[in-house]
Amino acid sequence: SSSSAASDVYKRQLFRHLFYCKYVEHRLSHTWVYHKSSNEVSPSYFLLQKMLHFVQNLEYYMIVEVIEPHFLQLENSIKKAETVDDLSMAHNNFLDNCLRQCMLTEPNLYTFVSKLMKISISFSNFLDESMPTPQVIVHQKQSKDGADPVEVHRKLAQERKAIRNRLLDQARRVFQNQEFKKIIAQYDGQFNHYVQLLVDTLPNLTAEDIQYQMSSLVTRLDFNGFFT
């Protein structure tokens, strides 16, 4: 039926959105771990933290504050259902509430969130391409002439240390590059712009049933009052 087909579309839309958010978080986390290994605190590091804070709090809001409570309501409605129509209505209400409160039915909100995700992915790619690539040192087997394993280990440790120092020097030169700083500032400005639009728009939604959830999300995203 058309109702069943529409429900399938809504479920796929909700799943794709959650999956994409998780993908963005994974990419940012991977970049953050590598960035942290450089022992350099730079504007790019703080922007990575800001992006991770946004994505993780958005996920928490959607999963814990929207989907879980409505799923409990769905379970209660299923227990009370007497007809197939009751089941269908309960399921459709669950999907409708989740889609609306996860900001998938409001074009402006969905656009802001999508832009923030794309900026985060682009920034992660930029940092991955800008940072020096670590080299892998393969442990060689002990030679047949009976080389001292302690000496072999010592030489490997020295080589690893030398490579790490070269990578740190290369990373510092990247962070100090003026063009790199300029690009970071551009990413930071773009990200702040769309977070500001999102934070400004959320409190102005007229639907009373989602005002509380949205105010909770605003508090999470703007916990230090930076955008307000």
Beta strands, then each sheet from edge to edge (+ up, - down):
end
